[in-house]
Amino acid sequence: MKARNKKRFPIIIALCAVLIVGLACAPLSLIFGEDDPDLPVSDNAEKPSVVKQEASEEVKPSQPSPEVKKSETIVAPTATTIPNVKKVELGKIGFGQNDTTVGYGFMLKNPNPDLGIAYSEYQIAAYNASDVVIATQTGYIDLLLPGQELGIGNELYLDAGKIVSRIEIQVNEGTPVITDITAGLTARNAVYQPDPYSSKVLGEVVNPFEKDLQSFKVSALLFDAQDNIIGGGNTYASFVPANGFTGVKSYVSSSGVIARVELYPIMLDEAFLNAAEPLPEDAESLVVLDQGFGVGDYFTSYAFKVKNPNSQYSLLNSFYRVLAYNAEKQLVDISEGYLSAILPEAIVGVSGDFYMPEGTMIDSVLVQILHGEFINAGPLPDFTTEAVMIDTSGYSPKVTGIVVNPFNVQVSNLYVYAVLFDANEKIIGGGFNYLEFIPADARAEFQIDVFYGGAASRVEVYVLLSDLNEIQ
């Protein structure tokens, strides 16, 4: 037995040697398996593409890319992924100084007919007569649409005694974006409103898209008779209705004689892609019931009424804007604010004031509403009022009365609005005040200074919660 074992031993050794050589020559994937994490990989090695397919699977045909919708803007990862991108072109620049404020502006053009340019950054340096830099500023241009020419305006603030002699503007390349949007927001009916303390440019922004747009920027540029830029400024607009328009007002600084003004709305990616939240399927938006204004000796006051038609939903932080027009249909002022909390099926009146240069007359007003957040809190009682009256015995007219708290908890920080009507049931003004608190199931007296035009025949008073959590 032992002799036969000794004879077979060399054969076993030979077979082992053949197996070792075979394994050494085999691909590593057969030994370790594919994608083994412990295998070192050369940074410079090119990996061939491998298509895996189970024996029981059919190879699926490649699916076509989904069509880019009109409401989508696709941002390319880097500029190098899109060949032959042309740089943004800087056009005319200019400025105007008013005391310690410099309004400036410049023109930009995107020369790419099929590409947008996003997130460009600019920087300005202002020099004095000795060619010394006395102020700098940087800013961003969120989106230049394909082929778009856009004006950018802003203001610089200087220390007293500093005078700007010239400015320089530099603009970086930005990021190219692939988009099929070729026409964005536009502006119309821009007018200059001079004022010793706060000159403005007002106008309308038109939205061609089928959804509300929010939080976009608008630049204002001022030109002289030779078409030189002699001032600028900018503002933010909270929203513009879908397929509609809204008014904007930008404070500006300039010098020289103004021959014309222009407004340039700038589309933001966030504003375009993140429109207002849609209404719940079983909900309705706020309805404007009535609106009006009155011109008094010192103030021009407006008021309007809105209704929450929903029996289950309260509306939080809806936004309103009131546009004032003169007889020539020019925009002369804008007032805006929030409707903090409107309870289910509640009617709410709101009042405020316009502040316009002397001699400016209002012919009509337009109220716009952007609905806020819908909260399904179920039916809720509303505040009521008692003993409401107009008191004209003092130096200025007031509205007095009592607010009744229908809730069994104390409520705080209430807004109380008065809406005044003439004998023809036309809204002619109003006013508002605050109530610090009303105890649970209790009453509290209020007093509101009111401003109106003509003769007031009656008044309505409305109460708004500042926060729905006050009653929950």
Secondary structure, DSSP 8 states (H G I E B T S, - for coil): -HHHHHHHHHHHHHHHHHHHHHHHHS-HHHHH-TT-TTS---TT----------TT-------------TT-EEE-S-GGGSSS----EEEEEEEEEETTEEEEEEEEE---SSEEEEEEEEEEEEE-TTS-EEEEEEEEEEEE-TT-EEEEEEEEE--TT----EEEEEE---EEEEE------EEEEEEEE--SS--EEEEEEE--SSS-EEEEEEEEEEE-TT--EEEEEEEEEEEE-TTSEEEEEEE-EE-S---EEEEEEE--HHHHHS------TT----EEEEEEEEE-SS-EEEEEEEE---SSEEEEEEEEEEEEE-TTS-EEEEEEEEEEEE-TT-EEEEEEEE---TT----EEEEEEE--EEEE-------EEEEEEEE-SSSS-EEEEEEE--SSS-EEEEEEEEEEE-TTS-EEEEEEEEEEEE-TT-EEEEEEE-EESS---EEEEEEEBS-GGGG-
